[in-house]
Amino acid sequence: MTCREFIDFISEYLNGSLSPSQNDSFTQHMEKCTDCVEYLKSFNKAIELGKMTANDDEVPSDVPLDLLDAILQSRKPSDQE
Ligand SMILES: [Zn+2]
């Protein structure tokens, strides 16, 4: 799984709609890629903020993509530190 695929799968992962094999690839990527772990943390934070704003217990289906894109740009995974 690439970082791009990881990011694409985050919503499905949080919704529990990944297949078992996709879920395995997803968690394996987390073990070797700290960039994506940080990204997932930021994603969860954004969702928490969305929950507080919406006062809703469900994961919002309309993830704040603008915010996520901004996070992604600032944390763009790369081979270099
Ligand atoms: Zn990654």
PDB file of the backbone (N, CA, C, O) and the ligand in Angstrom, with CONECT records:
HET     ZN  A 101       1
ATOM      1  N   MET A   1       0.845  -1.198   0.000  1.00  0.00           N
ATOM      2  CA  MET A   1       0.000   0.000   0.000  1.00  0.00           C
ATOM      3  C   MET A   1       0.881   1.249   0.000  1.00  0.00           C
ATOM      4  O   MET A   1       1.839   1.348   0.767  1.00  0.00           O
ATOM      5  N   THR A   2       0.546   2.185  -0.860  1.00  0.00           N
ATOM      6  CA  THR A   2       1.282   3.448  -0.889  1.00  0.00           C
ATOM      7  C   THR A   2       0.634   4.447   0.073  1.00  0.00           C
ATOM      8  O   THR A   2      -0.477   4.233   0.558  1.00  0.00           O
ATOM      9  N   CYS A   3       1.349   5.535   0.337  1.00  0.00           N
ATOM     10  CA  CYS A   3       0.808   6.567   1.218  1.00  0.00           C
ATOM     11  C   CYS A   3      -0.486   7.140   0.649  1.00  0.00           C
ATOM     12  O   CYS A   3      -1.429   7.430   1.385  1.00  0.00           O
ATOM     13  N   ARG A   4      -0.514   7.296  -0.666  1.00  0.00           N
ATOM     14  CA  ARG A   4      -1.702   7.846  -1.321  1.00  0.00           C
ATOM     15  C   ARG A   4      -2.909   6.918  -1.091  1.00  0.00           C
ATOM     16  O   ARG A   4      -4.012   7.378  -0.797  1.00  0.00           O
ATOM     17  N   GLU A   5      -2.675   5.612  -1.229  1.00  0.00           N
ATOM     18  CA  GLU A   5      -3.752   4.648  -1.020  1.00  0.00           C
ATOM     19  C   GLU A   5      -4.188   4.650   0.441  1.00  0.00           C
ATOM     20  O   GLU A   5      -5.378   4.574   0.748  1.00  0.00           O
ATOM     21  N   PHE A   6      -3.210   4.738   1.333  1.00  0.00           N
ATOM     22  CA  PHE A   6      -3.492   4.794   2.759  1.00  0.00           C
ATOM     23  C   PHE A   6      -4.468   5.929   3.054  1.00  0.00           C
ATOM     24  O   PHE A   6      -5.476   5.754   3.740  1.00  0.00           O
ATOM     25  N   ILE A   7      -4.136   7.086   2.515  1.00  0.00           N
ATOM     26  CA  ILE A   7      -4.968   8.273   2.746  1.00  0.00           C
ATOM     27  C   ILE A   7      -6.363   8.074   2.160  1.00  0.00           C
ATOM     28  O   ILE A   7      -7.365   8.469   2.756  1.00  0.00           O
ATOM     29  N   ASP A   8      -6.407   7.450   0.975  1.00  0.00           N
ATOM     30  CA  ASP A   8      -7.709   7.199   0.353  1.00  0.00           C
ATOM     31  C   ASP A   8      -8.556   6.242   1.190  1.00  0.00           C
ATOM     32  O   ASP A   8      -9.785   6.309   1.167  1.00  0.00           O
ATOM     33  N   PHE A   9      -7.889   5.348   1.930  1.00  0.00           N
ATOM     34  CA  PHE A   9      -8.610   4.329   2.691  1.00  0.00           C
ATOM     35  C   PHE A   9      -8.994   4.773   4.098  1.00  0.00           C
ATOM     36  O   PHE A   9      -9.730   4.064   4.784  1.00  0.00           O
ATOM     37  N   ILE A  10      -8.515   5.920   4.535  1.00  0.00           N
ATOM     38  CA  ILE A  10      -8.746   6.321   5.928  1.00  0.00           C
ATOM     39  C   ILE A  10     -10.241   6.359   6.287  1.00  0.00           C
ATOM     40  O   ILE A  10     -10.643   5.831   7.324  1.00  0.00           O
ATOM     41  N   SER A  11     -11.051   6.975   5.441  1.00  0.00           N
ATOM     42  CA  SER A  11     -12.484   7.069   5.770  1.00  0.00           C
ATOM     43  C   SER A  11     -13.111   5.687   5.885  1.00  0.00           C
ATOM     44  O   SER A  11     -13.892   5.417   6.797  1.00  0.00           O
ATOM     45  N   GLU A  12     -12.755   4.814   4.938  1.00  0.00           N
ATOM     46  CA  GLU A  12     -13.301   3.457   4.981  1.00  0.00           C
ATOM     47  C   GLU A  12     -12.829   2.723   6.233  1.00  0.00           C
ATOM     48  O   GLU A  12     -13.590   1.989   6.863  1.00  0.00           O
ATOM     49  N   TYR A  13     -11.562   2.933   6.583  1.00  0.00           N
ATOM     50  CA  TYR A  13     -11.011   2.317   7.792  1.00  0.00           C
ATOM     51  C   TYR A  13     -11.805   2.759   9.013  1.00  0.00           C
ATOM     52  O   TYR A  13     -12.192   1.931   9.837  1.00  0.00           O
ATOM     53  N   LEU A  14     -12.048   4.050   9.133  1.00  0.00           N
ATOM     54  CA  LEU A  14     -12.751   4.582  10.295  1.00  0.00           C
ATOM     55  C   LEU A  14     -14.206   4.139  10.306  1.00  0.00           C
ATOM     56  O   LEU A  14     -14.808   3.998  11.371  1.00  0.00           O
ATOM     57  N   ASN A  15     -14.771   3.920   9.130  1.00  0.00           N
ATOM     58  CA  ASN A  15     -16.153   3.452   9.052  1.00  0.00           C
ATOM     59  C   ASN A  15     -16.251   1.940   9.199  1.00  0.00           C
ATOM     60  O   ASN A  15     -17.348   1.386   9.273  1.00  0.00           O
ATOM     61  N   GLY A  16     -15.092   1.270   9.241  1.00  0.00           N
ATOM     62  CA  GLY A  16     -15.084  -0.182   9.358  1.00  0.00           C
ATOM     63  C   GLY A  16     -15.517  -0.881   8.086  1.00  0.00           C
ATOM     64  O   GLY A  16     -15.990  -2.016   8.134  1.00  0.00           O
ATOM     65  N   SER A  17     -15.361  -0.212   6.935  1.00  0.00           N
ATOM     66  CA  SER A  17     -15.843  -0.808   5.693  1.00  0.00           C
ATOM     67  C   SER A  17     -14.714  -1.370   4.824  1.00  0.00           C
ATOM     68  O   SER A  17     -14.935  -1.715   3.663  1.00  0.00           O
ATOM     69  N   LEU A  18     -13.518  -1.460   5.381  1.00  0.00           N
ATOM     70  CA  LEU A  18     -12.429  -2.097   4.639  1.00  0.00           C
ATOM     71  C   LEU A  18     -12.596  -3.621   4.700  1.00  0.00           C
ATOM     72  O   LEU A  18     -13.089  -4.162   5.690  1.00  0.00           O
ATOM     73  N   SER A  19     -12.181  -4.297   3.636  1.00  0.00           N
ATOM     74  CA  SER A  19     -12.157  -5.756   3.681  1.00  0.00           C
ATOM     75  C   SER A  19     -11.026  -6.177   4.620  1.00  0.00           C
ATOM     76  O   SER A  19     -10.112  -5.388   4.865  1.00  0.00           O
ATOM     77  N   PRO A  20     -11.067  -7.404   5.151  1.00  0.00           N
ATOM     78  CA  PRO A  20     -10.001  -7.848   6.064  1.00  0.00           C
ATOM     79  C   PRO A  20      -8.605  -7.677   5.470  1.00  0.00           C
ATOM     80  O   PRO A  20      -7.688  -7.265   6.181  1.00  0.00           O
ATOM     81  N   SER A  21      -8.423  -7.984   4.181  1.00  0.00           N
ATOM     82  CA  SER A  21      -7.097  -7.863   3.572  1.00  0.00           C
ATOM     83  C   SER A  21      -6.697  -6.403   3.435  1.00  0.00           C
ATOM     84  O   SER A  21      -5.530  -6.059   3.628  1.00  0.00           O
ATOM     85  N   GLN A  22      -7.646  -5.545   3.105  1.00  0.00           N
ATOM     86  CA  GLN A  22      -7.350  -4.109   3.030  1.00  0.00           C
ATOM     87  C   GLN A  22      -6.980  -3.584   4.416  1.00  0.00           C
ATOM     88  O   GLN A  22      -6.064  -2.777   4.572  1.00  0.00           O
ATOM     89  N   ASN A  23      -7.726  -4.070   5.424  1.00  0.00           N
ATOM     90  CA  ASN A  23      -7.460  -3.650   6.796  1.00  0.00           C
ATOM     91  C   ASN A  23      -6.044  -4.057   7.227  1.00  0.00           C
ATOM     92  O   ASN A  23      -5.351  -3.302   7.910  1.00  0.00           O
ATOM     93  N   ASP A  24      -5.629  -5.267   6.815  1.00  0.00           N
ATOM     94  CA  ASP A  24      -4.274  -5.734   7.118  1.00  0.00           C
ATOM     95  C   ASP A  24      -3.235  -4.832   6.460  1.00  0.00           C
ATOM     96  O   ASP A  24      -2.280  -4.403   7.108  1.00  0.00           O
ATOM     97  N   SER A  25      -3.422  -4.546   5.173  1.00  0.00           N
ATOM     98  CA  SER A  25      -2.480  -3.676   4.467  1.00  0.00           C
ATOM     99  C   SER A  25      -2.410  -2.308   5.132  1.00  0.00           C
ATOM    100  O   SER A  25      -1.343  -1.706   5.253  1.00  0.00           O
ATOM    101  N   PHE A  26      -3.575  -1.835   5.558  1.00  0.00           N
ATOM    102  CA  PHE A  26      -3.661  -0.526   6.190  1.00  0.00           C
ATOM    103  C   PHE A  26      -2.849  -0.495   7.486  1.00  0.00           C
ATOM    104  O   PHE A  26      -2.041   0.410   7.694  1.00  0.00           O
ATOM    105  N   THR A  27      -3.067  -1.488   8.359  1.00  0.00           N
ATOM    106  CA  THR A  27      -2.362  -1.497   9.639  1.00  0.00           C
ATOM    107  C   THR A  27      -0.867  -1.781   9.445  1.00  0.00           C
ATOM    108  O   THR A  27      -0.033  -1.282  10.201  1.00  0.00           O
ATOM    109  N   GLN A  28      -0.534  -2.586   8.427  1.00  0.00           N
ATOM    110  CA  GLN A  28       0.886  -2.839   8.150  1.00  0.00           C
ATOM    111  C   GLN A  28       1.582  -1.552   7.708  1.00  0.00           C
ATOM    112  O   GLN A  28       2.726  -1.296   8.083  1.00  0.00           O
ATOM    113  N   HIS A  29       0.888  -0.753   6.915  1.00  0.00           N
ATOM    114  CA  HIS A  29       1.479   0.505   6.471  1.00  0.00           C
ATOM    115  C   HIS A  29       1.727   1.423   7.666  1.00  0.00           C
ATOM    116  O   HIS A  29       2.734   2.128   7.720  1.00  0.00           O
ATOM    117  N   MET A  30       0.796   1.405   8.626  1.00  0.00           N
ATOM    118  CA  MET A  30       0.955   2.244   9.825  1.00  0.00           C
ATOM    119  C   MET A  30       2.210   1.867  10.609  1.00  0.00           C
ATOM    120  O   MET A  30       2.857   2.722  11.215  1.00  0.00           O
ATOM    121  N   GLU A  31       2.551   0.553  10.589  1.00  0.00           N
ATOM    122  CA  GLU A  31       3.705   0.104  11.361  1.00  0.00           C
ATOM    123  C   GLU A  31       5.022   0.586  10.778  1.00  0.00           C
ATOM    124  O   GLU A  31       6.011   0.701  11.502  1.00  0.00           O
ATOM    125  N   LYS A  32       5.051   0.871   9.472  1.00  0.00           N
ATOM    126  CA  LYS A  32       6.321   1.247   8.862  1.00  0.00           C
ATOM    127  C   LYS A  32       6.370   2.697   8.403  1.00  0.00           C
ATOM    128  O   LYS A  32       7.419   3.173   7.969  1.00  0.00           O
ATOM    129  N   CYS A  33       5.239   3.409   8.494  1.00  0.00           N
ATOM    130  CA  CYS A  33       5.218   4.766   7.964  1.00  0.00           C
ATOM    131  C   CYS A  33       4.701   5.751   9.009  1.00  0.00           C
ATOM    132  O   CYS A  33       3.493   5.892   9.197  1.00  0.00           O
ATOM    133  N   THR A  34       5.622   6.428   9.685  1.00  0.00           N
ATOM    134  CA  THR A  34       5.208   7.363  10.739  1.00  0.00           C
ATOM    135  C   THR A  34       4.484   8.573  10.158  1.00  0.00           C
ATOM    136  O   THR A  34       3.642   9.173  10.826  1.00  0.00           O
ATOM    137  N   ASP A  35       4.807   8.936   8.919  1.00  0.00           N
ATOM    138  CA  ASP A  35       4.115  10.065   8.283  1.00  0.00           C
ATOM    139  C   ASP A  35       2.612   9.817   8.245  1.00  0.00           C
ATOM    140  O   ASP A  35       1.812  10.704   8.544  1.00  0.00           O
ATOM    141  N   CYS A  36       2.244   8.593   7.869  1.00  0.00           N
ATOM    142  CA  CYS A  36       0.826   8.277   7.751  1.00  0.00           C
ATOM    143  C   CYS A  36       0.171   8.146   9.122  1.00  0.00           C
ATOM    144  O   CYS A  36      -1.008   8.465   9.273  1.00  0.00           O
ATOM    145  N   VAL A  37       0.919   7.681  10.121  1.00  0.00           N
ATOM    146  CA  VAL A  37       0.380   7.620  11.476  1.00  0.00           C
ATOM    147  C   VAL A  37       0.046   9.034  11.945  1.00  0.00           C
ATOM    148  O   VAL A  37      -1.017   9.285  12.514  1.00  0.00           O
ATOM    149  N   GLU A  38       0.989   9.959  11.690  1.00  0.00           N
ATOM    150  CA  GLU A  38       0.744  11.353  12.063  1.00  0.00           C
ATOM    151  C   GLU A  38      -0.449  11.911  11.297  1.00  0.00           C
ATOM    152  O   GLU A  38      -1.265  12.655  11.841  1.00  0.00           O
ATOM    153  N   TYR A  39      -0.531  11.537  10.028  1.00  0.00           N
ATOM    154  CA  TYR A  39      -1.641  12.009   9.207  1.00  0.00           C
ATOM    155  C   TYR A  39      -2.970  11.499   9.756  1.00  0.00           C
ATOM    156  O   TYR A  39      -3.951  12.240   9.830  1.00  0.00           O
ATOM    157  N   LEU A  40      -2.988  10.212  10.144  1.00  0.00           N
ATOM    158  CA  LEU A  40      -4.212   9.624  10.689  1.00  0.00           C
ATOM    159  C   LEU A  40      -4.614  10.324  11.985  1.00  0.00           C
ATOM    160  O   LEU A  40      -5.798  10.552  12.234  1.00  0.00           O
ATOM    161  N   LYS A  41      -3.610  10.667  12.818  1.00  0.00           N
ATOM    162  CA  LYS A  41      -3.897  11.408  14.057  1.00  0.00           C
ATOM    163  C   LYS A  41      -4.546  12.745  13.728  1.00  0.00           C
ATOM    164  O   LYS A  41      -5.541  13.135  14.339  1.00  0.00           O
ATOM    165  N   SER A  42      -3.967  13.441  12.753  1.00  0.00           N
ATOM    166  CA  SER A  42      -4.522  14.735  12.349  1.00  0.00           C
ATOM    167  C   SER A  42      -5.930  14.566  11.805  1.00  0.00           C
ATOM    168  O   SER A  42      -6.812  15.386  12.057  1.00  0.00           O
ATOM    169  N   PHE A  43      -6.125  13.494  11.060  1.00  0.00           N
ATOM    170  CA  PHE A  43      -7.444  13.206  10.485  1.00  0.00           C
ATOM    171  C   PHE A  43      -8.456  13.016  11.610  1.00  0.00           C
ATOM    172  O   PHE A  43      -9.554  13.574  11.573  1.00  0.00           O
ATOM    173  N   ASN A  44      -8.069  12.212  12.624  1.00  0.00           N
ATOM    174  CA  ASN A  44      -8.966  11.975  13.750  1.00  0.00           C
ATOM    175  C   ASN A  44      -9.286  13.266  14.495  1.00  0.00           C
ATOM    176  O   ASN A  44     -10.415  13.481  14.934  1.00  0.00           O
ATOM    177  N   LYS A  45      -8.275  14.118  14.628  1.00  0.00           N
ATOM    178  CA  LYS A  45      -8.485  15.404  15.297  1.00  0.00           C
ATOM    179  C   LYS A  45      -9.500  16.234  14.528  1.00  0.00           C
ATOM    180  O   LYS A  45     -10.389  16.854  15.112  1.00  0.00           O
ATOM    181  N   ALA A  46      -9.350  16.234  13.203  1.00  0.00           N
ATOM    182  CA  ALA A  46     -10.277  16.995  12.362  1.00  0.00           C
ATOM    183  C   ALA A  46     -11.691  16.469  12.534  1.00  0.00           C
ATOM    184  O   ALA A  46     -12.647  17.243  12.574  1.00  0.00           O
ATOM    185  N   ILE A  47     -11.824  15.132  12.638  1.00  0.00           N
ATOM    186  CA  ILE A  47     -13.145  14.534  12.820  1.00  0.00           C
ATOM    187  C   ILE A  47     -13.695  14.885  14.194  1.00  0.00           C
ATOM    188  O   ILE A  47     -14.885  15.169  14.334  1.00  0.00           O
ATOM    189  N   GLU A  48     -12.824  14.867  15.222  1.00  0.00           N
ATOM    190  CA  GLU A  48     -13.266  15.243  16.562  1.00  0.00           C
ATOM    191  C   GLU A  48     -13.806  16.671  16.545  1.00  0.00           C
ATOM    192  O   GLU A  48     -14.856  16.958  17.119  1.00  0.00           O
ATOM    193  N   LEU A  49     -13.073  17.557  15.881  1.00  0.00           N
ATOM    194  CA  LEU A  49     -13.519  18.941  15.764  1.00  0.00           C
ATOM    195  C   LEU A  49     -14.869  18.993  15.070  1.00  0.00           C
ATOM    196  O   LEU A  49     -15.766  19.727  15.484  1.00  0.00           O
ATOM    197  N   GLY A  50     -15.003  18.203  14.006  1.00  0.00           N
ATOM    198  CA  GLY A  50     -16.262  18.167  13.269  1.00  0.00           C
ATOM    199  C   GLY A  50     -17.396  17.670  14.143  1.00  0.00           C
ATOM    200  O   GLY A  50     -18.513  18.180  14.071  1.00  0.00           O
ATOM    201  N   LYS A  51     -17.107  16.668  14.973  1.00  0.00           N
ATOM    202  CA  LYS A  51     -18.120  16.133  15.877  1.00  0.00           C
ATOM    203  C   LYS A  51     -18.582  17.182  16.867  1.00  0.00           C
ATOM    204  O   LYS A  51     -19.777  17.356  17.105  1.00  0.00           O
ATOM    205  N   MET A  52     -17.594  17.890  17.449  1.00  0.00           N
ATOM    206  CA  MET A  52     -17.946  18.905  18.427  1.00  0.00           C
ATOM    207  C   MET A  52     -18.816  19.970  17.793  1.00  0.00           C
ATOM    208  O   MET A  52     -19.795  20.429  18.382  1.00  0.00           O
ATOM    209  N   THR A  53     -18.443  20.356  16.584  1.00  0.00           N
ATOM    210  CA  THR A  53     -19.203  21.383  15.878  1.00  0.00           C
ATOM    211  C   THR A  53     -20.603  20.893  15.549  1.00  0.00           C
ATOM    212  O   THR A  53     -21.587  21.613  15.721  1.00  0.00           O
ATOM    213  N   ALA A  54     -20.676  19.634  15.064  1.00  0.00           N
ATOM    214  CA  ALA A  54     -21.962  19.104  14.636  1.00  0.00           C
ATOM    215  C   ALA A  54     -22.757  18.557  15.819  1.00  0.00           C
ATOM    216  O   ALA A  54     -23.958  18.315  15.700  1.00  0.00           O
ATOM    217  N   ASN A  55     -22.088  18.361  16.968  1.00  0.00           N
ATOM    218  CA  ASN A  55     -22.730  17.771  18.138  1.00  0.00           C
ATOM    219  C   ASN A  55     -23.423  16.469  17.751  1.00  0.00           C
ATOM    220  O   ASN A  55     -24.611  16.266  18.004  1.00  0.00           O
ATOM    221  N   ASP A  56     -22.643  15.608  17.136  1.00  0.00           N
ATOM    222  CA  ASP A  56     -23.182  14.370  16.577  1.00  0.00           C
ATOM    223  C   ASP A  56     -22.216  13.238  16.913  1.00  0.00           C
ATOM    224  O   ASP A  56     -21.000  13.427  16.871  1.00  0.00           O
ATOM    225  N   ASP A  57     -22.741  12.087  17.239  1.00  0.00           N
ATOM    226  CA  ASP A  57     -21.882  10.974  17.613  1.00  0.00           C
ATOM    227  C   ASP A  57     -21.336  10.203  16.413  1.00  0.00           C
ATOM    228  O   ASP A  57     -20.392   9.426  16.556  1.00  0.00           O
ATOM    229  N   GLU A  58     -21.902  10.404  15.270  1.00  0.00           N
ATOM    230  CA  GLU A  58     -21.451   9.657  14.095  1.00  0.00           C
ATOM    231  C   GLU A  58     -20.251  10.316  13.447  1.00  0.00           C
ATOM    232  O   GLU A  58     -20.084  11.535  13.497  1.00  0.00           O
ATOM    233  N   VAL A  59     -19.412   9.479  12.832  1.00  0.00           N
ATOM    234  CA  VAL A  59     -18.318  10.030  12.032  1.00  0.00           C
ATOM    235  C   VAL A  59     -18.944  10.760  10.847  1.00  0.00           C
ATOM    236  O   VAL A  59     -19.709  10.174  10.082  1.00  0.00           O
ATOM    237  N   PRO A  60     -18.616  12.037  10.702  1.00  0.00           N
ATOM    238  CA  PRO A  60     -19.221  12.785   9.597  1.00  0.00           C
ATOM    239  C   PRO A  60     -18.835  12.190   8.248  1.00  0.00           C
ATOM    240  O   PRO A  60     -17.678  11.836   8.021  1.00  0.00           O
ATOM    241  N   SER A  61     -19.802  12.087   7.370  1.00  0.00           N
ATOM    242  CA  SER A  61     -19.510  11.549   6.044  1.00  0.00           C
ATOM    243  C   SER A  61     -18.809  12.604   5.200  1.00  0.00           C
ATOM    244  O   SER A  61     -18.037  12.286   4.295  1.00  0.00           O
ATOM    245  N   ASP A  62     -19.090  13.855   5.512  1.00  0.00           N
ATOM    246  CA  ASP A  62     -18.427  14.931   4.765  1.00  0.00           C
ATOM    247  C   ASP A  62     -17.201  15.395   5.542  1.00  0.00           C
ATOM    248  O   ASP A  62     -17.245  16.376   6.284  1.00  0.00           O
ATOM    249  N   VAL A  63     -16.108  14.665   5.351  1.00  0.00           N
ATOM    250  CA  VAL A  63     -14.855  15.003   6.004  1.00  0.00           C
ATOM    251  C   VAL A  63     -14.370  16.347   5.449  1.00  0.00           C
ATOM    252  O   VAL A  63     -14.465  16.603   4.249  1.00  0.00           O
ATOM    253  N   PRO A  64     -13.851  17.198   6.337  1.00  0.00           N
ATOM    254  CA  PRO A  64     -13.354  18.504   5.865  1.00  0.00           C
ATOM    255  C   PRO A  64     -12.143  18.356   4.962  1.00  0.00           C
ATOM    256  O   PRO A  64     -11.003  18.410   5.423  1.00  0.00           O
ATOM    257  N   LEU A  65     -12.391  18.172   3.693  1.00  0.00           N
ATOM    258  CA  LEU A  65     -11.319  17.855   2.751  1.00  0.00           C
ATOM    259  C   LEU A  65     -10.320  18.993   2.589  1.00  0.00           C
ATOM    260  O   LEU A  65      -9.133  18.751   2.369  1.00  0.00           O
ATOM    261  N   ASP A  66     -10.789  20.221   2.695  1.00  0.00           N
ATOM    262  CA  ASP A  66      -9.867  21.351   2.573  1.00  0.00           C
ATOM    263  C   ASP A  66      -8.818  21.294   3.670  1.00  0.00           C
ATOM    264  O   ASP A  66      -7.624  21.481   3.433  1.00  0.00           O
ATOM    265  N   LEU A  67      -9.301  21.027   4.886  1.00  0.00           N
ATOM    266  CA  LEU A  67      -8.392  20.921   6.024  1.00  0.00           C
ATOM    267  C   LEU A  67      -7.442  19.741   5.838  1.00  0.00           C
ATOM    268  O   LEU A  67      -6.241  19.853   6.086  1.00  0.00           O
ATOM    269  N   LEU A  68      -7.987  18.620   5.404  1.00  0.00           N
ATOM    270  CA  LEU A  68      -7.156  17.440   5.212  1.00  0.00           C
ATOM    271  C   LEU A  68      -6.105  17.671   4.138  1.00  0.00           C
ATOM    272  O   LEU A  68      -4.962  17.236   4.275  1.00  0.00           O
ATOM    273  N   ASP A  69      -6.492  18.350   3.076  1.00  0.00           N
ATOM    274  CA  ASP A  69      -5.526  18.647   2.023  1.00  0.00           C
ATOM    275  C   ASP A  69      -4.401  19.520   2.564  1.00  0.00           C
ATOM    276  O   ASP A  69      -3.233  19.320   2.229  1.00  0.00           O
ATOM    277  N   ALA A  70      -4.760  20.488   3.400  1.00  0.00           N
ATOM    278  CA  ALA A  70      -3.753  21.360   3.986  1.00  0.00           C
ATOM    279  C   ALA A  70      -2.789  20.564   4.857  1.00  0.00           C
ATOM    280  O   ALA A  70      -1.578  20.778   4.824  1.00  0.00           O
ATOM    281  N   ILE A  71      -3.353  19.637   5.639  1.00  0.00           N
ATOM    282  CA  ILE A  71      -2.509  18.790   6.489  1.00  0.00           C
ATOM    283  C   ILE A  71      -1.613  17.925   5.624  1.00  0.00           C
ATOM    284  O   ILE A  71      -0.422  17.765   5.889  1.00  0.00           O
ATOM    285  N   LEU A  72      -2.215  17.374   4.588  1.00  0.00           N
ATOM    286  CA  LEU A  72      -1.463  16.483   3.696  1.00  0.00           C
ATOM    287  C   LEU A  72      -0.302  17.225   3.046  1.00  0.00           C
ATOM    288  O   LEU A  72       0.803  16.691   2.949  1.00  0.00           O
ATOM    289  N   GLN A  73      -0.544  18.432   2.609  1.00  0.00           N
ATOM    290  CA  GLN A  73       0.514  19.208   1.967  1.00  0.00           C
ATOM    291  C   GLN A  73       1.660  19.477   2.937  1.00  0.00           C
ATOM    292  O   GLN A  73       2.830  19.417   2.560  1.00  0.00           O
ATOM    293  N   SER A  74       1.311  19.778   4.203  1.00  0.00           N
ATOM    294  CA  SER A  74       2.353  20.119   5.173  1.00  0.00           C
ATOM    295  C   SER A  74       3.085  18.877   5.664  1.00  0.00           C
ATOM    296  O   SER A  74       4.209  18.968   6.158  1.00  0.00           O
ATOM    297  N   ARG A  75       2.443  17.711   5.527  1.00  0.00           N
ATOM    298  CA  ARG A  75       3.052  16.480   6.016  1.00  0.00           C
ATOM    299  C   ARG A  75       3.318  15.507   4.892  1.00  0.00           C
ATOM    300  O   ARG A  75       3.389  14.298   5.113  1.00  0.00           O
ATOM    301  N   LYS A  76       3.463  16.023   3.696  1.00  0.00           N
ATOM    302  CA  LYS A  76       3.635  15.152   2.547  1.00  0.00           C
ATOM    303  C   LYS A  76       4.755  14.145   2.804  1.00  0.00           C
ATOM    304  O   LYS A  76       5.918  14.517   2.960  1.00  0.00           O
ATOM    305  N   PRO A  77       4.382  12.855   2.847  1.00  0.00           N
ATOM    306  CA  PRO A  77       5.425  11.852   3.101  1.00  0.00           C
ATOM    307  C   PRO A  77       6.484  11.864   2.006  1.00  0.00           C
ATOM    308  O   PRO A  77       6.166  11.987   0.824  1.00  0.00           O
ATOM    309  N   SER A  78       7.726  11.737   2.403  1.00  0.00           N
ATOM    310  CA  SER A  78       8.811  11.685   1.431  1.00  0.00           C
ATOM    311  C   SER A  78       9.932  10.830   1.981  1.00  0.00           C
ATOM    312  O   SER A  78       9.925  10.457   3.154  1.00  0.00           O
ATOM    313  N   ASP A  79      10.896  10.520   1.127  1.00  0.00           N
ATOM    314  CA  ASP A  79      12.015   9.679   1.564  1.00  0.00           C
ATOM    315  C   ASP A  79      13.009  10.462   2.392  1.00  0.00           C
ATOM    316  O   ASP A  79      13.815   9.893   3.128  1.00  0.00           O
ATOM    317  N   GLN A  80      12.940  11.788   2.260  1.00  0.00           N
ATOM    318  CA  GLN A  80      13.912  12.624   2.949  1.00  0.00           C
ATOM    319  C   GLN A  80      13.299  13.285   4.161  1.00  0.00           C
ATOM    320  O   GLN A  80      12.113  13.614   4.173  1.00  0.00           O
ATOM    321  N   GLU A  81      14.101  13.474   5.161  1.00  0.00           N
ATOM    322  CA  GLU A  81      13.631  14.160   6.347  1.00  0.00           C
ATOM    323  C   GLU A  81      13.909  15.652   6.245  1.00  0.00           C
ATOM    324  O   GLU A  81      13.579  16.406   7.161  1.00  0.00           O
TER     325      GLU A  81
HETATM  326 ZN    ZN A 101       2.650   6.263   4.386  1.00  0.00          ZN2+
END
